[in-house]
Amino acid sequence: MFTMTNAPSGNAVLAYTIGAGGTLSAAGVFSTAGTGTGVSLADQGALVLSQDHRFLLVVNAGDNTISLFAVHFPTSHGPILDLLDVAGSQGVQPVSLTVFGPFVYVLNAGNATVGGNIAGFVLTPWGQLAPLRSSVQPLSTSAPTGPAEIAFNPTGTVLAVTEKGTSLIDTYPVDPRGFARAPVVTPSNGSTPYGFAFSPQGTLIVSDAGPGALSSYAVARNGHVSVVSGSVGDGQLAPCWVAVHGAYAFTTNAHSNTISSYQIGWGGSLTLRIALAASTGAADTDMAVGGPHGDYLLVYDAGAGEIQDFAFGNGGSLGRGYNVTGLPATAEGLAAF
């Protein structure tokens, strides 16, 4: 399991191992050779693992770079991470990353004078990030949009981006060479679309932080987005992050300190399963699925400076496991396997 300090004096990855029964043990601190911002990026996906878990990618929002690490299984003979490369993000303030096969895309939030964008890279087998020429595409507008996340769909044919400030969803068809086309811009069903996840079947499940709900969408190969289930409420406050495990979606309710679970039905429909599947520490935010068999939901509680794990149970239930405390107040993001 990995998170990062996001410290302006020097960003670093904090690594942990997930042991039997969900025990969490510190496994080292690894400099990214970049800098953070010291404040929340209001994002999902600041750290991401390659599909084969060989590589970890991390944003450095303070100096507009991306760090690439090799991931090793923890042994007594060496570190769990080795820094391989640091590359410019091709934009301003990178906040989220996604990877599919050899292709990596970063979401740059931009600022008051520079528009946000997405930009592509090729991740080489030997561990280098090579910019993918002509892959840079804009967001819905050059004005600030508050983008939260970028992610590939399960087949790597479409990229999705959520914009909190505009309540828009941008989708980018991707060709077999990894090049993203111009965005298809769709109004979100609910206000303030934040974090999201794709189901294994390709349904886009997005948190609607404004109304306190999740919405699901069908996403076509050409980037066309259509609502399946619109703003299914959970009775909690500020659902902002989403994780999918099997036939269930989970969201952290950052202003309620709770997690809710939803069942993903035929065609991607959503049904609230358990409004209060778990109580967490203060201001639960990022989530990741990890453990020896992918059997734990890991949650970062930003207001408590801790990471908790919960064992997946039947019917969208969660069982309390272990936690680690003492994370810096600037910590950001989760990735795990």
Secondary structure by P-SEA (a helix, b strand, c coil): cccccccccbbbbbbbbbcccbbbbbcbbbbcccccccccccccccccccccccbbbbbcccccbbbbbbbbccccccccccccccccccccccccccccccbbbbbbbcccccccbbbbbbbcccbbbbbccccccccccccccccccccccccccbbbbbbccccbbbbbbbcccccccccbbbbbcccccccccccccbbbbbbcccccbbbbbbbcccbbbbbcccccccccccccbbbbcccbbbbbcccccbbbbbbbcccccccccccccccccccccbbbbbcccccbbbbbcccccbbbbbbbcccbbbbbbbbcccccccbbbbbcc
